Amino acid sequence: MILGAIEAGGTKFVCGIGNEDGEVLERISIPTTTPEETMRLVVDYFKEKKVDALGVGSFGPVDLDVSSPTYGYITSTPKKHWNQYDLVGELKNHFHVPIGFDTDVNAAALGESLWGAAKSLDSCLYMTVGTGIGVGAVSEGKLVHGMLHPEMGHILVRRHGDDHFAGSCPFHGDCLEGMASGSAIEARWGKKGIELASDSSVWELEAYYLAQALVNYILVLSPKRIVIGGGVMKQEHVYPLVRKWVIQLLNGYIQHKNVEGHIDTYIVPPALGDNAGLCGALALARQAYAIKKTS
């Protein structure tokens, strides 16, 4: 089976070809400019590939309600030109194959649960910490949806006593994304995270906010593994700081081996590395193909 995968990001669209086992056979990167320019290149890439299904993990917010007239749309995004854009509809104009569609972070969570750091587990959480913060979740083997889709990157966090930064989120100011995203780091410190690698105060504060979020997710969703990726987490020294703060903030309330003795294998980097999103899109394509075959 030949599957097409699209990781639709605000900076770039990563497109690839793979199979039902999550193997990425080839990939390309296309800059995210206008829908017309970007999608023309996406369509050109897949036109000769003869894929059996397509999977799309997209930046959002997106409409995942298949009964909605705007299903498959990128909806109220602040990304210029992409507001209310019919992403799935445009693909259907060119490809008459099953198309799986979800958020980029839900796709990554699915990929990691099938083939990565959460393989063999029926629940996990995937957080990406980059320009923004997004979180996807698998529970009882299924992606978490609801009225819309999880927007866990925008939960409210308790401000650190020494932090007077107003926050960078245009909607909520000092929500998690507003305090701990790559954009927030640059706005607070005046430099990109990679330029601040040796400044321990930067990363202690970063870990404090990320850990607060993880504690909330643990208490609400009780995931069996937490995977954290994204550009900010290329600073690998942040992982032990986050784990330390999670233990401290839980304060003994959750008595489980994952927290008490094995937190190093509970909160982990993506096993799929930079292919987490693309593998997740392959998983969405595989699901869409299976549903179509049985319908």
C-alpha positions in Angstrom: 0.0 0.0 0.0 1.3 3.4 -0.9 0.3 6.2 1.4 0.7 9.9 1.1 1.3 12.1 4.1 1.1 15.8 4.7 2.3 17.6 7.8 0.8 21.0 7.3 2.6 23.5 9.4 2.5 27.3 9.7 6.1 27.5 8.4 6.3 24.6 6.0 4.3 21.7 4.6 6.3 18.5 4.9 5.0 16.0 2.3 6.0 12.4 2.0 5.3 8.9 0.7 5.3 5.9 3.0 3.6 2.6 3.8 1.2 1.1 6.2 4.0 0.2 8.6 4.9 3.8 9.2 8.0 3.8 7.0 8.7 7.1 5.4 10.2 6.4 1.9 10.7 9.9 0.8 9.9 13.4 1.9 10.0 17.0 0.7 9.5 20.4 2.4 7.4 23.2 0.9 7.3 26.7 2.4 3.9 27.8 3.8 3.1 31.0 1.8 -0.3 31.5 0.4 -2.8 28.6 -0.1 -2.6 29.0 -3.8 1.2 28.8 -4.0 1.6 26.1 -1.3 -1.2 23.8 -2.4 -0.1 24.0 -6.1 3.3 22.5 -5.1 1.6 20.0 -2.8 -0.6 18.8 -5.6 2.2 18.7 -8.0 4.2 16.5 -5.7 1.5 13.9 -5.2 0.2 14.0 -8.8 2.3 11.1 -10.1 2.6 9.1 -6.9 -0.5 6.9 -7.3 -1.2 6.9 -3.6 -4.0 4.7 -2.1 -4.9 7.2 0.6 -3.8 10.6 1.9 -3.3 11.6 5.5 -3.1 15.3 6.7 -2.1 16.6 10.1 -2.6 20.3 10.0 -2.0 23.4 12.0 -5.2 24.8 13.3 -7.7 25.4 14.6 -9.4 23.0 12.2 -12.9 21.6 11.8 -12.9 17.8 12.4 -16.7 17.3 12.5 -17.5 15.2 9.4 -21.1 16.4 9.5 -20.1 20.1 9.4 -20.3 22.1 6.2 -16.7 23.3 7.0 -15.3 19.9 7.7 -11.6 19.8 6.6 -11.2 23.6 6.9 -8.5 25.5 8.7 -10.8 27.8 10.6 -9.9 30.8 12.8 -6.2 30.7 12.4 -4.2 33.9 12.8 -2.0 32.6 9.9 -2.3 35.2 7.1 -4.2 34.0 4.1 -5.3 30.6 5.6 -8.3 31.7 7.7 -11.3 29.6 6.7 -9.4 27.6 4.1 -10.9 24.4 2.7 -7.7 22.2 2.9 -9.4 18.8 2.5 -11.7 20.2 -0.2 -8.8 21.3 -2.3 -7.1 17.9 -2.0 -10.4 16.2 -3.0 -10.5 18.4 -6.2 -7.3 16.6 -7.3 -7.2 13.2 -5.6 -10.1 10.7 -5.5 -8.7 8.6 -2.6 -9.7 8.4 1.1 -8.3 11.3 3.0 -7.7 11.2 6.8 -7.6 14.6 8.5 -6.7 15.8 12.0 -4.6 18.3 13.9 -0.8 18.0 13.5 -0.3 17.2 17.1 -3.1 14.6 17.2 -1.4 13.0 14.2 1.9 13.0 15.9 0.3 11.4 19.0 -1.1 8.7 16.8 2.2 8.1 15.1 4.1 7.8 18.4 1.4 5.4 19.7 1.6 3.1 16.7 5.3 3.1 15.9 7.2 5.4 18.4 7.7 6.1 22.0 4.3 5.0 23.1 4.1 1.8 21.0 2.0 -0.9 22.6 0.3 1.6 24.9 -3.4 2.5 24.5 -2.9 6.1 25.8 -0.3 8.8 25.3 0.1 12.5 25.0 2.2 14.4 22.5 3.2 18.0 23.1 5.1 20.1 20.6 6.9 23.1 21.9 7.9 25.3 19.0 6.8 28.7 17.7 3.5 27.8 19.4 2.5 24.9 21.7 0.1 22.2 20.7 -0.9 19.0 22.3 -2.6 15.8 21.0 -3.8 12.8 22.9 -4.7 9.2 22.4 -7.0 7.6 24.9 -8.1 4.0 24.9 -6.5 3.7 21.5 -8.5 6.6 19.9 -7.6 10.2 19.2 -9.3 12.6 21.6 -11.9 14.8 20.0 -15.0 16.5 21.4 -16.9 19.7 20.6 -13.8 20.7 18.6 -10.4 19.3 19.2 -8.1 19.7 22.2 -6.4 23.1 22.5 -4.2 22.2 25.4 -1.5 24.6 24.4 -3.7 27.4 25.6 -4.5 26.3 29.1 -4.0 28.8 31.9 -0.9 28.4 34.1 0.1 29.9 37.4 2.6 32.7 37.0 6.0 32.2 38.6 6.5 34.7 41.4 9.6 36.3 39.8 8.1 36.5 36.2 6.7 39.8 35.1 6.4 39.0 31.4 2.9 39.8 30.1 2.8 36.9 27.8 2.8 36.7 24.0 -0.5 35.0 23.1 -2.7 37.4 21.1 -5.8 35.7 22.5 -5.0 35.0 26.2 -1.7 36.8 27.0 -0.2 34.6 29.7 -1.6 31.1 28.8 0.8 28.3 28.4 1.7 29.2 24.8 2.0 32.8 25.8 4.5 32.0 28.5 6.5 29.0 27.2 6.4 28.8 23.4 9.5 29.6 21.3 7.8 32.9 20.4 7.3 33.7 24.1 11.0 32.9 24.9 12.1 35.3 22.2 9.7 38.0 23.3 10.7 37.7 27.0 14.4 37.4 26.6 15.0 39.3 23.3 16.8 36.2 21.8 15.9 32.9 20.3 16.0 29.9 22.6 19.0 28.5 20.7 21.0 31.6 21.6 20.1 31.2 25.3 21.2 27.5 25.7 23.7 28.2 28.5 21.4 30.4 30.6 20.0 28.2 33.3 17.4 30.8 34.5 15.7 30.7 31.0 15.2 26.9 31.2 14.2 26.6 34.8 11.4 29.1 34.0 10.5 27.2 30.8 10.4 23.9 32.6 8.3 25.3 35.4 5.5 26.3 32.9 5.7 23.1 30.9 5.6 21.0 34.0 2.5 22.8 35.2 0.8 21.9 32.0 1.9 18.3 32.2 0.6 18.0 35.7 -2.8 19.2 34.6 -2.8 16.7 31.7 -1.7 13.9 34.0 -4.5 14.7 36.5 -7.2 15.0 33.7 -6.2 12.5 31.1 -3.9 10.1 33.0 -1.8 9.3 29.9 0.5 6.2 30.1 3.3 8.1 28.4 4.1 11.7 27.6 6.1 12.6 24.5 7.5 16.1 24.1 8.9 17.4 20.8 9.3 20.6 18.8 12.1 23.0 18.2 12.4 24.3 21.8 12.9 20.7 23.0 16.1 20.4 20.9 17.5 21.8 24.1 17.8 18.3 25.6 18.7 19.6 29.1 15.1 20.8 29.5 13.8 17.3 29.9 15.3 16.6 33.3 14.2 20.0 34.5 10.6 19.3 33.4 10.6 15.9 35.1 11.9 17.5 38.3 9.2 20.1 38.3 6.5 17.5 37.5 7.5 15.5 40.6 7.6 18.6 42.7 4.3 20.0 41.6 2.5 16.6 42.0 3.8 16.5 45.5 3.2 12.8 46.0 -0.4 12.9 45.0 0.0 10.5 42.1 1.5 7.4 43.5 2.5 5.4 40.5 5.8 3.9 39.3 5.8 6.2 36.2 6.1 9.2 38.5 7.8 7.8 41.5 10.5 5.7 40.0 10.5 5.8 36.2 9.8 9.3 35.2 12.8 9.3 32.8 10.9 6.7 30.7 7.5 8.4 31.3 8.3 11.9 30.0 10.3 11.3 26.8 11.4 12.8 23.5 9.7 11.5 20.3 11.1 8.1 19.2 10.1 9.1 15.6 12.2 12.3 15.9 11.4 14.8 13.2 9.2 12.2 11.4 6.6 12.1 14.2 4.2 14.4 12.3 4.7 12.7 9.0 4.4 9.2 10.4 1.2 10.4 12.1 -0.2 11.6 8.8 0.6 8.1 7.4 -1.4 6.6 10.2 -4.3 8.9 9.4 -4.1 7.8 5.8 -4.1 4.1 6.9 -7.1 4.7 9.0 -9.0 6.5 6.2 -8.2 3.6 3.8 -9.4 1.0 6.3 -12.7 2.9 6.9 -13.3 3.3 3.1 -12.6 -0.4 2.5 -15.1 -1.6 5.1 -17.8 1.0 4.2 
